């Protein structure tokens, strides 16, 4: 097999698992017991519809890229709600998120090869000229080594790869003389000082101008880095070496990978999330395939594909065997402890693991890829987007969604592998959701909260680099692309590197003879690198047969709950005791609890699972009195529902989660504080009253505007500059008295969000809003009625209208997973007369409707319980529903021997992405 041919035609056979997964068998059984029937596969999508969807992707890219170039360039990123560029140092800091910004026109560089994939060669040529003319890589700014490598170095190399391809075709880029490659080399040398550590692992950050450790560098004191940060360099650095002949880049990246491999936990063959760059000690010892580790695994396999070094494949397969042994719990992928891999480290998953099904396709292990992808798709169908993190019973854990492309990436690769038109329909859903919920006049805005539909003033560069590339390729036929995509490999940022690099400027490297590889079944290595042709030509329903049992995974939680079905049938035992069913007054339950861990490995596993469930129930108990955030949606011209503001709820008045939303025009009350009888009742009659916080209780304000005939109220914070971006989400409490007399809905907006409505009133006079538990679908008919005659006029008018909003409004600029949403620290400027309750973590608060709609993932389906009980001829479980408080209190003495592991669980619950 020729290495230069790229290993795309390596003809590896389809993987055959040693035995059919118990989960798949159990899921199929669950489906049968639920009397579900297998429906026919998805109908083939016509070429006309594929072309229509492909053209829609092109239009969406033009909308995002055009607004960046018009309103943001040369800034690093576009702020789509306020129609301006994000310049580091000129906007409030968002913490580590801003480390990707280096004042080097990030979005333009990240989009270079996307322009070629989308057949926009003229725009590509113009973009390259702008990069060469305007971009400066010698800025005094501290940036992330990882982000700068994958986005900027990768973007320059991807742009260079396609520039020389176009030049060879003789139509475009005839003037090009490796200028992008020279910029990439300059940047590579600027990153090299980060590797000046005894371990060879790079510092996480570097100053582009001053490097590391110098006083003016303002960095170089860090001791820790994430595994992915140190292990996601080999593709770009090796490509830079192969392109330029300077072997130093590949050598440094290889040394970092070698060190990570040596520091793996030898008994489990897993790696942790965070490592000390000087000592090599693991700082965070949990392991998964999501944030902090994800692209380390990806680059091991892709380094083998690109560079032809078998040692990378051996390492990847060793890790992959451990992943499938410990982390994979189909369809879930749950973090574990590297020293105790049978012990789950957390009860939630993060969105970054959505890349893993795509990597499994490249590996050739299709069945679990289909299972996990389907589970993720069901979560998306429930929430419209994939939340940043969600629990094992599919509740929202972190509610943001920054328009991540990993799920689209896996969808593309699964379609390439299976040819199943189902994945075209999945892609169509992604397009519809982006246009319906994320599209704004100046681009596409990240979701601040998938539950309410509120936006964040953020459009990351990876959205243009990856999302549109994968979506376009999903619907494109081979003749729609001006070059052979199979001649390239995708980096983790979806930049394209040519496979012919495997035989170009190869440096002599010795195989790591100090490493001991785990003995694996030979067939494990045969799975890798499947041919890109359809893997199942004789069985078009193969993928569907795997997906079908998972169709109800989110709503019914069946597949996870029936993992033990086969074991139950074999043993004749009852299903294991669940934490939610535990009763301290039930002697049988106490006896089962005492036996956990003493009788068998199955009992031990039951004990660990029970412990995790109790911890999560305890956490939920603390949150059960908290209310989820609400939404204020501006629906009048020219907003048409495209602006959604995150609002705090009230513990009194109409509950918007249980009643229809309230819609009406807004009007300011007089007096503005609403603390006495209104002097302008005719102005607020039948409208939603705007009131300022302060001077009296929230309930008193509500009564006064209700008596004046208002149908709802919005309290605007009197602390100037306050924002939900930087302050904990606020919950309005009552006045300690009976508030049943308050019948109207009341919501709270911080100052910056409230100023959007106030400025809209000054600009447009009549402003209509919708108060609801989450944003509602927009009204396209109303929007079309007010459209200007031409599309260009429409875009210009919308841009002007959005640009007219106050430039100080930054929606969710500082919303990061690291932000702990503690109690509300800002007091009213007029004293502490208001009682307030605040969210401890808005991302972790499930809505009440979600609690009603979703059963615990670890719970068995009702029909399945009945069948198991009939089969095992055991008496029916008599545990009634008990309050969480009743369940949680009496078990401390029984769990005394498990304190150490409980503390470990609690510590892991505090870990952030």
C-alpha positions in Angstrom: 0.0 0.0 0.0 1.4 3.3 -1.0 1.8 5.8 1.8 1.6 8.7 -0.6 -1.8 7.5 -1.7 -3.2 8.6 1.6 -4.6 5.7 3.4 -8.1 6.3 2.1 -7.9 3.4 -0.2 -6.4 1.0 2.3 -9.2 -1.5 1.9 -9.6 -2.3 5.6 -12.5 -4.6 6.4 -15.6 -3.6 8.3 -15.1 -4.2 12.0 -16.6 -7.3 13.6 -17.1 -6.9 17.3 -16.2 -9.9 19.3 -19.7 -10.2 20.5 -22.9 -8.3 19.9 -23.1 -5.5 22.5 -25.3 -6.4 25.5 -26.6 -2.8 25.3 -27.7 -3.4 21.7 -29.3 -6.7 22.6 -31.0 -5.2 25.6 -32.2 -2.1 23.6 -33.7 -4.4 21.0 -35.4 -6.3 23.7 -36.8 -3.1 25.2 -38.1 -2.1 21.8 -39.8 -5.4 21.4 -41.4 -5.3 24.8 -42.6 -1.8 24.0 -44.4 -3.3 21.0 -42.6 -0.9 18.7 -42.1 -1.9 15.1 -39.2 -1.1 12.8 -40.1 1.5 10.2 -38.8 1.7 6.7 -35.5 3.4 6.2 -35.3 7.1 5.2 -36.3 7.7 1.6 -33.4 8.7 -0.7 -33.1 12.5 -1.0 -33.4 13.7 -4.6 -30.4 15.5 -6.2 -32.6 18.6 -6.5 -33.3 18.7 -2.8 -29.6 18.1 -2.0 -28.6 21.0 -4.3 -31.2 23.2 -2.7 -29.9 22.5 0.7 -26.3 22.9 -0.5 -27.3 26.3 -1.9 -28.9 27.2 1.4 -25.6 26.4 3.2 -23.8 28.7 0.7 -26.3 31.5 1.5 -25.8 31.0 5.2 -22.1 31.2 4.9 -22.4 34.3 2.8 -24.6 35.8 5.6 -22.0 35.0 8.3 -18.8 35.7 6.4 -20.2 38.9 4.7 -21.3 40.4 8.0 -17.9 39.6 9.5 -16.1 41.3 6.7 -18.5 44.3 6.7 -18.9 44.9 10.4 -15.9 43.3 12.1 -12.8 42.9 9.9 -9.9 43.2 10.7 -11.1 42.3 14.3 -10.7 38.7 15.3 -14.4 37.9 15.6 -17.9 39.3 14.9 -20.3 40.3 17.6 -23.5 39.6 15.7 -26.0 41.2 18.1 -24.3 44.6 18.2 -22.9 44.4 14.7 -19.3 45.1 15.5 -15.9 43.4 15.8 -14.6 41.8 19.0 -11.2 43.4 19.7 -9.3 42.0 22.7 -8.9 44.6 25.4 -11.7 46.7 24.2 -14.5 44.3 25.4 -15.0 42.9 28.9 -12.7 39.9 29.4 -14.4 36.5 29.0 -11.5 34.7 30.7 -9.8 31.8 28.9 -12.2 32.1 25.9 -10.4 35.2 24.9 -7.0 33.4 24.7 -8.0 32.5 21.1 -7.9 36.2 20.1 -4.5 37.5 19.0 -5.4 40.6 17.0 -4.6 38.6 13.8 -8.0 38.6 12.0 -8.8 35.2 13.4 -12.1 34.6 11.6 -10.6 35.5 8.2 -7.6 33.1 8.5 -9.9 30.3 9.9 -12.2 30.7 6.9 -9.6 30.5 4.1 -10.0 26.9 3.0 -13.7 27.0 3.7 -14.0 29.5 0.8 -12.3 27.0 -1.6 -14.4 24.0 -0.4 -17.5 26.2 -1.1 -16.2 27.0 -4.6 -15.7 30.7 -3.8 -12.3 30.9 -5.4 -12.5 34.6 -6.2 -13.3 35.4 -2.6 -10.5 33.1 -1.5 -8.0 35.0 -3.6 -9.2 38.3 -2.2 -9.0 36.9 1.4 -5.4 35.7 0.9 -4.4 39.1 -0.3 -6.0 40.7 2.8 -4.2 38.3 5.1 -0.9 39.1 3.5 -1.5 42.8 3.5 -3.2 43.3 6.9 -2.4 40.5 9.4 0.4 41.1 11.9 1.7 38.1 13.9 4.0 40.2 16.2 1.4 41.5 18.6 2.0 42.0 22.3 -0.8 39.7 23.3 -0.9 36.5 25.3 -2.6 33.7 23.3 -3.4 30.0 23.8 -0.8 27.8 22.1 -3.5 25.2 21.4 -6.0 27.6 19.9 -3.4 29.5 17.9 -2.1 26.2 16.5 -5.3 24.7 15.4 -7.0 27.9 14.2 -4.2 30.2 12.9 -1.3 27.9 12.0 -3.8 25.3 10.7 -5.7 28.0 8.8 -2.6 29.3 7.1 -1.4 25.8 6.2 -4.9 24.9 4.9 -5.0 28.1 2.9 -1.5 27.3 1.5 -2.5 23.7 0.6 -5.4 24.9 -1.5 -3.6 27.9 -2.9 -0.9 25.7 -4.5 -3.7 23.3 -5.7 -5.5 26.1 -7.4 -2.2 27.4 -8.8 -1.4 24.0 -10.3 -4.8 24.0 -12.0 -3.8 27.2 -13.8 -6.9 29.3 -13.3 -6.4 31.1 -10.0 -3.6 32.1 -7.6 -1.0 32.3 -10.4 0.7 35.1 -8.4 1.0 33.0 -5.3 4.5 32.2 -4.1 4.1 30.4 -0.8 3.4 33.6 1.1 1.0 31.9 3.5 3.5 29.2 4.2 6.1 31.8 5.1 3.6 33.4 7.6 2.9 29.9 9.0 6.7 29.3 9.5 7.0 32.7 11.2 4.1 31.8 13.5 5.6 28.3 14.1 8.9 29.8 15.4 6.9 32.2 17.6 5.2 29.1 19.3 8.4 27.1 19.8 9.5 28.9 23.0 6.4 27.4 24.7 8.1 24.0 24.5 11.0 25.1 26.8 10.1 22.7 29.6 11.9 19.7 31.0 9.0 17.4 29.9 8.7 18.7 26.4 5.0 19.6 27.0 4.3 23.2 26.0 3.2 26.0 28.2 -0.5 26.6 27.7 0.0 30.3 26.7 2.6 32.4 25.0 3.1 36.1 24.2 3.4 36.5 20.4 5.9 39.3 20.7 7.9 38.5 23.9 7.6 34.7 24.2 7.7 33.1 27.6 8.9 34.1 31.1 10.2 37.6 30.2 8.6 40.2 32.5 6.9 41.9 29.6 5.5 38.5 28.4 3.0 38.3 31.3 3.0 34.5 31.0 5.2 31.5 31.7 4.3 30.9 35.3 1.6 28.2 34.5 2.3 24.7 35.7 -0.7 22.8 34.2 -2.0 22.2 30.7 -4.8 20.0 29.3 -4.0 16.8 27.6 -5.6 18.0 24.3 -3.7 21.2 24.6 -0.3 19.4 24.6 -1.4 16.5 22.3 -3.1 18.4 19.5 0.0 19.7 17.6 1.4 16.9 15.5 -0.7 17.5 12.4 0.0 21.2 12.0 3.7 21.0 13.2 4.5 18.0 11.1 2.8 19.5 8.1 4.9 22.7 8.6 8.1 20.6 8.8 7.1 18.6 5.7 6.2 21.8 3.7 9.3 23.8 4.7 11.9 21.1 5.4 12.5 22.4 8.9 12.2 19.3 11.0 12.3 21.1 14.4 8.5 21.6 14.5 7.6 17.9 14.0 10.3 16.9 16.5 8.9 19.1 19.2 5.3 17.9 18.6 6.4 14.3 18.6 8.3 14.8 21.9 5.1 16.1 23.6 3.1 13.1 22.3 5.8 10.7 23.5 5.7 12.2 27.0 1.9 11.9 27.2 2.1 8.3 26.1 4.7 7.5 28.7 2.5 9.2 31.5 -0.6 7.2 30.7 -2.0 5.2 33.6 -0.5 1.8 32.8 -3.2 -0.4 34.3 -6.1 1.3 32.5 -4.2 2.8 29.5 -6.2 6.1 30.0 -4.9 9.6 30.4 -6.2 12.4 32.6 -7.6 15.8 31.7 -4.9 18.0 33.1 -1.1 17.4 33.6 1.7 19.2 35.2 4.0 20.3 32.4 7.1 20.1 34.6 6.7 16.9 36.6 4.3 15.0 34.4 1.9 14.4 37.4 -1.7 14.1 36.6 -3.6 17.1 38.1 -7.1 16.0 37.1 -7.3 12.3 37.1 -10.7 11.9 35.4 -10.7 10.6 31.8 -13.2 10.8 28.9 -13.4 11.7 25.3 -14.8 15.2 25.7 -13.3 18.5 26.7 -9.7 18.5 27.7 -8.7 15.2 26.0 -10.8 14.9 22.8 -8.4 15.9 20.1 -5.4 14.1 21.6 -7.1 10.8 20.6 -8.1 12.3 17.3 -4.5 13.4 16.4 -3.0 10.0 17.3 -5.1 8.3 14.6 -4.9 11.1 12.1 -1.1 11.3 12.6 -0.9 7.7 11.5 -3.1 8.5 8.4 -1.1 11.6 7.4 2.4 10.5 8.4 2.4 6.7 8.0 4.0 6.1 11.4 2.6 2.8 12.8 3.5 3.8 16.4 0.7 6.4 16.4 -1.8 3.7 15.3 -0.6 1.3 18.0 -1.0 4.0 20.7 -4.4 5.0 19.4 -5.6 1.4 19.4 -4.3 0.9 22.9 -6.2 3.9 24.1 -9.3 3.0 22.1 -9.5 -0.4 23.6 -9.5 1.3 27.1 -12.2 3.8 26.0 -14.5 1.0 24.8 -13.8 -1.0 27.9 -14.4 1.7 30.5 -15.8 5.0 29.1 -18.2 3.7 26.4 -21.5 2.7 27.9 -23.6 2.8 24.7 -25.0 5.0 23.8 -23.3 7.1 26.5 -19.7 8.1 26.9 -19.1 8.8 30.6 -15.9 10.0 32.3 -14.1 7.7 34.7 -11.2 7.9 37.1 -7.9 6.7 35.5 -6.9 4.7 38.6 -10.4 3.4 39.1 -11.8 3.0 35.6 -14.9 1.2 36.8 -15.9 4.3 38.8 -17.7 7.0 36.8 -16.3 10.4 37.5 -19.4 12.4 36.7 -23.0 12.0 35.8 -23.0 14.4 32.8 -21.5 14.6 29.3 -20.1 17.7 27.5 -20.9 18.7 23.9 -17.3 18.3 22.7 -17.6 14.5 22.7 -19.9 14.8 19.7 -16.8 14.5 17.5 -16.2 10.9 18.7 -18.6 9.1 16.4 -16.8 10.7 13.4 -13.5 9.5 14.8 -15.0 6.0 15.2 -15.9 6.1 11.5 -12.3 6.7 10.6 -11.4 3.9 13.0 -13.9 1.6 11.3 -16.0 0.9 14.4 -19.4 1.9 13.0 -21.9 0.4 15.4 -21.1 2.5 18.5 -20.6 5.5 16.3 -24.2 5.2 15.1 -25.5 4.6 18.7 -23.8 7.6 20.2 -24.7 9.9 17.3 -28.3 8.9 17.5 -28.4 9.6 21.2 -26.9 13.1 20.6 -29.5 13.7 17.8 -32.3 12.9 20.2 -30.9 15.5 22.6 -30.8 18.0 19.8 -34.4 17.3 18.8 -35.4 18.0 22.4 -33.4 21.2 22.9 -32.9 22.4 19.3 -29.1 22.5 19.9 -26.7 20.4 21.9 -26.2 22.0 25.3 -22.6 22.5 26.5 -23.3 19.7 29.0 -26.2 17.5 29.7 -26.9 14.8 32.4 -27.2 11.1 31.9 -31.0 11.6 32.0 -30.7 14.3 29.3 -31.4 17.3 31.4 -29.5 20.5 30.7 -26.4 20.8 32.8 -24.8 23.8 31.1 -27.2 25.6 28.9 -25.0 27.5 26.5 -24.4 26.4 22.8 -21.7 28.4 21.0 -22.7 26.9 17.6 -20.2 24.0 17.9 -19.7 22.0 14.7 -18.7 18.6 16.2 -22.1 17.0 15.7 -22.2 18.1 12.1 -18.7 16.6 11.6 -19.9 13.2 12.8 -23.0 13.4 10.7 -20.9 14.0 7.6 -18.6 11.1 8.3 -21.5 8.7 9.1 -23.1 9.6 5.8 -19.9 8.9 4.0 -19.6 5.6 5.7 -23.2 4.3 5.4 -24.7 6.2 2.5 -27.9 6.3 4.7 -30.1 9.3 3.6 -31.2 9.5 7.2 -28.0 11.6 7.9 -29.0 14.0 5.1 -32.2 14.6 7.1 -30.2 15.1 10.2 -28.2 17.8 8.4 -31.4 19.4 7.1 -32.5 19.7 10.7 -29.3 21.4 11.7 -29.7 23.9 8.9 -33.3 24.6 9.9 -32.4 25.1 13.6 -29.5 27.4 12.8 -31.8 29.6 10.6 -34.7 29.5 12.9 -33.0 30.1 16.3 -29.5 31.4 15.8 -29.7 33.6 12.7 -29.7 37.4 13.4 -29.5 40.3 11.0 -25.7 40.6 11.4 -24.8 36.9 11.3 -25.5 33.9 13.6 -25.5 34.3 17.4 -24.5 31.7 19.9 -27.2 30.4 22.2 -26.8 31.7 25.7 -29.5 29.3 27.0 -31.0 26.5 24.8 -33.9 26.3 27.2 -35.1 29.9 26.7 -33.6 30.5 23.2 -31.7 33.6 24.4 -28.7 34.7 22.5 -25.0 35.6 23.2 -23.2 38.3 21.3 -20.7 35.8 20.0 -19.9 34.1 16.6 -16.7 32.0 17.0 -14.3 31.6 14.1 -14.8 27.8 14.2 -18.4 28.3 13.1 -17.1 29.4 9.7 -14.1 27.1 9.6 -16.0 23.9 10.3 -19.8 24.1 10.4 -20.4 25.3 6.9 -17.6 23.1 5.5 -19.1 19.9 6.9 -22.7 20.9 6.0 -21.8 21.7 2.4 -19.8 18.5 2.0 -22.7 16.5 3.4 -25.0 17.6 0.5 -22.5 18.1 -2.2 -21.8 15.5 -4.9 -18.3 14.9 -6.1 -18.7 17.1 -9.1 -19.8 20.0 -6.9 -16.3 20.3 -5.4 -13.5 21.7 -7.5 -10.9 19.3 -6.1 -10.8 15.8 -4.7 -11.5 16.1 -1.0 -10.2 12.5 -0.5 -6.7 13.7 -1.2 -6.8 15.6 2.1 -7.2 15.0 5.8 -9.2 17.2 8.2 -7.5 18.7 11.2 -9.5 19.1 14.4 -10.4 22.6 13.1 -11.4 21.1 9.7 -8.4 22.5 7.9 -7.2 20.5 4.9 -3.7 19.0 4.8 -2.6 17.0 1.7 -2.0 13.3 2.2 1.1 13.5 0.0 3.0 15.0 2.9 3.6 11.5 4.2 6.5 11.1 1.7 7.8 14.6 1.7 10.8 15.8 3.8 10.5 12.8 6.1 12.7 13.3 9.1 14.4 10.2 10.6 12.6 9.3 13.7 13.2 6.4 16.0 10.3 4.4 17.3 9.7 4.8 21.0 11.4 1.6 22.2 10.8 2.5 25.9 7.1 2.1 25.6 5.3 -1.1 26.2 2.2 -1.6 24.2 -0.7 -3.5 25.5 -1.3 -6.9 23.8 -4.5 -6.6 21.8 -6.4 -8.8 19.5 -4.9 -8.5 16.0 -8.3 -7.7 14.6 -8.3 -4.4 16.5 -5.7 -3.1 14.1 -7.5 -4.3 11.0 -10.5 -2.0 11.8 -8.6 1.2 11.3 -9.0 3.5 8.3 -11.9 2.1 6.4 -12.3 2.8 2.7 -14.4 5.9 2.1 -16.8 4.1 -0.2 -20.1 2.9 1.3 -19.3 0.2 3.9 -22.7 -1.6 3.7 -23.7 -1.7 0.1 -25.7 -4.9 0.6 -27.6 -3.8 3.6 -28.9 -0.2 3.3 -30.9 -0.6 6.5 -27.9 -1.6 8.6 -27.5 1.9 10.2 -31.2 2.1 10.8 -31.4 -1.2 12.5 -28.9 0.1 15.1 -30.6 3.5 15.5 -34.1 2.2 15.9 -33.9 1.0 19.5 -32.5 4.4 20.5 -35.4 6.5 19.1 -36.9 6.8 22.6 -33.7 7.2 24.4 -34.3 10.8 25.6 -38.0 10.6 26.4 -38.2 7.1 27.7 -34.6 6.5 28.9 -34.9 2.9 27.9 -31.6 1.7 26.5 -29.5 2.9 29.6 -32.0 1.4 32.0 -32.0 -2.0 30.4 -28.3 -2.6 30.4 -28.9 -5.3 32.9 -31.8 -7.0 31.2 -29.8 -10.0 30.0 -28.1 -10.3 33.4 -31.5 -10.2 35.1 -32.9 -13.0 32.8 -29.8 -15.1 33.5 -29.9 -14.7 37.3 -33.6 -14.5 37.9 -33.0 -11.6 40.2 -35.0 -8.4 40.5 -33.7 -5.2 38.9 -31.1 -3.4 41.1 -32.3 -1.0 43.7 -32.4 2.6 42.4 -31.6 5.6 44.6 -34.9 7.2 43.7 -36.8 4.2 45.0 -34.9 3.8 48.2 -36.9 3.9 51.5 -35.0 3.9 54.8 -38.1 2.4 56.4 -38.1 -0.6 54.1 -36.1 -3.5 55.7 -35.5 -5.2 52.3 -33.9 -2.0 50.9 -31.6 -1.7 53.9 -30.6 -5.4 53.5 -29.8 -4.8 49.8 -27.8 -1.7 50.7 -25.7 -3.6 53.2 -24.9 -6.3 50.7 -23.7 -3.9 48.0 -20.0 -4.6 47.4 -19.9 -7.7 49.6 -21.3 -10.5 47.4 -20.1 -10.2 43.9 -18.7 -7.8 41.3 -22.3 -7.1 40.1 -23.2 -6.1 43.6 -20.1 -3.9 43.8 -21.1 -2.2 40.6 -24.6 -1.7 41.9 -23.1 -0.1 45.0 -21.1 2.4 43.0 -24.0 3.3 40.8 -26.3 3.7 43.8 -23.8 6.0 45.4 -23.6 8.2 42.3 -27.4 8.4 42.1 -27.6 9.4 45.8 -25.1 12.2 45.2 -27.1 13.5 42.2 -30.4 13.3 44.1 -28.9 15.3 46.9 -27.7 17.9 44.5 -31.1 18.1 42.8 -32.8 18.4 46.2 -30.9 21.6 46.9 -32.1 23.0 43.6 -35.7 21.9 43.6 -36.9 25.3 44.9 -35.1 27.2 42.2 -36.8 28.3 39.1 -35.2 28.2 35.6 -34.6 31.4 33.6 -37.3 33.0 31.5 -37.2 34.8 28.2 -38.2 38.3 27.0 -38.5 38.2 23.3 -39.0 41.4 21.2 -41.4 40.5 18.5 -42.3 43.8 16.9 -40.7 45.5 13.9 -37.8 45.4 13.2 -36.8 42.6 15.6 -39.5 40.0 14.7 -38.4 37.7 17.6 -34.7 37.7 16.7 -33.7 39.4 19.9 -34.2 37.2 23.0 -33.2 38.5 26.5 -32.5 36.2 29.4 -34.8 37.2 32.3 -35.0 36.2 36.0 -38.3 34.7 37.2 -40.4 35.6 40.2 -41.5 33.3 43.0 -45.0 34.8 42.8 -47.4 35.7 40.1 -48.3 33.8 36.9 -46.0 30.8 36.3 -45.0 31.1 32.6 -43.9 27.4 32.6 -47.5 26.3 33.3 -49.5 28.9 31.4 -49.5 30.4 28.0 -47.0 33.1 27.4 -48.0 36.8 27.9 -47.8 39.1 24.8 -48.2 42.8 24.8 -46.7 46.2 24.2 -44.5 47.7 26.8 -45.0 51.0 28.7 -43.1 52.7 31.5 -44.9 53.2 34.7 -45.1 56.4 36.6 -43.6 56.6 39.1 -40.9 54.5 37.5 -40.2 52.6 40.7 -43.8 51.4 40.9 -43.8 51.8 44.7 -47.1 53.7 44.9 -50.3 53.9 43.0 -49.6 54.6 39.3 -50.3 58.1 38.0 -50.5 56.9 34.4 -52.9 53.9 34.6 -54.2 54.6 31.1 -50.7 54.2 29.7 -50.1 50.7 31.2 -53.7 49.4 30.9 -53.5 46.2 28.9 -49.8 46.5 28.5 -46.6 45.1 30.1 -45.3 47.7 32.6 -41.7 48.6 32.9 -40.6 49.3 36.4 -37.3 50.1 38.0 -35.9 48.1 40.9 -35.5 49.7 44.3 -37.3 51.5 47.2 -39.9 48.8 47.8 -40.6 45.1 47.6 -41.0 43.3 44.2 -44.5 42.1 45.3 -45.6 45.7 46.1 -44.5 46.8 42.6 -46.5 43.9 41.1 -49.7 44.8 43.0 -49.5 48.4 41.9 -49.1 47.8 38.2 -51.7 45.0 38.4 -54.2 47.4 40.0 -53.5 49.8 37.1 -54.5 47.1 34.6 -51.1 45.9 33.4 -51.0 42.4 32.1 -47.4 41.8 33.1 -44.4 43.5 34.5 -40.7 43.7 33.8 -38.4 45.0 36.6 -35.2 46.6 35.3 -32.2 46.6 37.6 -31.2 50.1 38.9 -27.5 49.1 39.1 -26.2 50.8 36.0 -24.1 48.4 33.8 -25.3 45.2 35.5 -25.8 42.3 33.1 -26.6 38.6 33.1 -23.2 38.2 31.4 -21.4 39.0 34.7 -23.9 38.6 37.5 -25.7 35.5 38.7 -29.2 35.1 37.3 -31.7 36.9 39.6 -34.8 35.4 41.1 -37.4 37.8 42.6 -38.8 36.7 46.0 -42.0 37.7 47.6 -42.5 40.0 50.6 -43.0 37.3 53.2 -46.8 37.6 53.0 -49.4 35.8 51.0 -48.8 36.6 47.3 -51.7 34.6 45.8 -53.4 37.9 44.9 -50.7 38.6 42.3 -52.0 37.1 39.0 -49.7 38.7 36.4 -46.3 37.4 35.3 -43.3 39.3 36.6 -39.7 39.1 35.1 -36.4 40.7 36.0 -33.9 42.2 33.6 -30.5 43.4 34.4 -29.6 47.0 33.3 -27.9 46.1 30.0 -30.7 43.8 28.9 -33.3 46.3 30.0 -31.6 49.1 28.1 -32.2 47.2 24.9 -36.0 47.5 25.4 -35.7 51.1 26.6 -33.6 52.1 23.5 -36.0 50.2 21.3 -38.9 52.3 22.7 -37.0 55.5 22.0 -36.3 54.4 18.5 -39.6 52.8 17.5 -42.1 54.0 20.1 -44.3 50.9 19.9 -42.4 47.8 21.1 -44.2 44.5 21.6 -42.6 41.7 23.6 -43.4 38.1 24.6 -42.9 36.9 28.2 -42.4 33.2 28.2 -40.5 30.3 29.7 -38.5 30.0 26.4 -38.3 31.8 23.1 -41.0 31.1 20.6 -40.7 30.5 16.9 -40.5 33.6 14.8 -43.4 34.7 12.6 -42.1 34.6 9.0 -45.3 36.1 7.5 -45.0 39.2 9.7 -41.4 39.5 8.9 -41.9 39.2 5.2 -44.7 41.8 5.2 -42.2 44.4 6.4 -39.3 43.3 4.1 -37.9 46.0 1.8 -38.2 45.5 -1.9 -34.8 44.1 -2.5 -32.7 41.6 -0.5 -29.7 44.0 -0.4 -31.9 46.8 1.0 -33.2 44.4 3.6 -29.8 43.4 4.8 -28.6 47.0 4.8 -31.7 48.1 6.7 -31.4 45.3 9.3 -27.7 46.0 9.8 -28.4 49.7 10.3 -31.2 49.0 12.8 -29.1 46.6 14.8 -26.1 48.9 14.6 -28.2 51.6 16.1 -28.5 49.7 19.4 -26.3 51.0 22.1 -22.7 49.9 21.7 -22.2 49.1 25.4 -24.6 46.1 25.3 -22.7 42.8 25.3 -25.0 39.9 25.7 -23.2 37.1 27.6 -19.7 38.3 26.7 -18.3 36.8 29.9 -20.4 33.6 30.1 -18.0 30.8 30.5 -18.3 27.4 32.2 -15.8 28.6 34.7 -18.1 31.3 36.0 -19.6 30.1 39.2 -23.1 31.5 39.5 -23.2 32.3 43.2 -25.8 34.3 45.1 -26.6 37.7 43.8 -23.9 40.1 45.2 -25.2 43.4 43.9 -27.6 45.1 46.3 -30.1 47.8 45.4 -28.6 51.2 45.5 -31.4 52.2 48.0 -30.8 49.4 50.5 -31.8 45.9 51.2 -35.5 46.4 51.2 -36.0 43.6 48.5 -35.8 40.0 49.3 -34.0 38.1 46.6 -33.2 34.5 45.7 -30.6 33.7 43.1 -29.5 30.7 41.1 -26.4 28.9 42.1 -25.9 27.7 38.6 -28.3 28.6 35.8 -26.8 26.1 33.5 -27.6 23.3 35.9 -31.2 24.1 36.6 -33.6 21.9 34.7 -37.0 23.4 33.9 -40.0 21.9 35.6 -41.4 20.7 32.3 -38.2 18.8 31.6 -38.5 17.1 34.9 -42.0 16.0 34.0 -41.1 15.0 30.5 -37.9 13.0 31.2 -37.5 10.0 33.3 -34.1 9.1 34.9 -31.8 7.6 32.4 -30.9 4.9 34.8 -34.5 3.9 35.3 -36.2 1.0 33.6 -39.1 1.4 31.3 -42.4 0.5 33.0 -43.3 -2.2 30.5 -39.8 -3.7 30.9 -40.2 -3.7 34.7 -43.4 -5.7 34.3 -41.9 -8.2 32.0 -38.8 -8.7 34.2 -41.0 -9.2 37.2 -43.1 -11.8 35.4 -40.1 -13.6 34.1 -38.3 -13.8 37.4 -41.6 -14.4 39.4 -40.6 -12.0 42.1 -42.9 -10.0 44.1 -43.8 -6.5 42.8 -41.7 -3.6 44.1 -43.9 -1.9 46.6 -41.8 1.3 47.0 -44.1 4.3 46.6 -42.9 7.7 45.5 -41.2 9.4 48.4 -39.9 13.0 48.6 -36.2 13.4 48.0 -35.8 14.7 51.5 -37.3 11.5 53.0 -34.9 9.3 50.9 -31.7 11.3 51.3 -31.5 11.8 55.1 -31.2 8.4 56.8 -28.4 6.7 54.8 -25.3 8.5 56.2 -24.5 5.7 58.6 -24.9 3.0 55.9 -22.5 4.9 53.5 -19.9 5.6 56.2 -17.4 3.2 54.6 -17.7 5.0 51.2 -16.9 8.6 52.4 -13.7 8.7 50.4 -15.4 7.8 47.1 -18.3 10.1 47.8 -15.9 13.0 48.3 -14.2 12.1 45.0 -17.6 12.2 43.3 -18.4 15.6 44.9 -15.1 17.0 43.8 -15.7 15.8 40.2 -19.1 17.5 40.2 -17.3 20.8 40.8 -14.9 20.3 37.9 -15.5 22.6 34.9 -15.0 22.1 31.2 
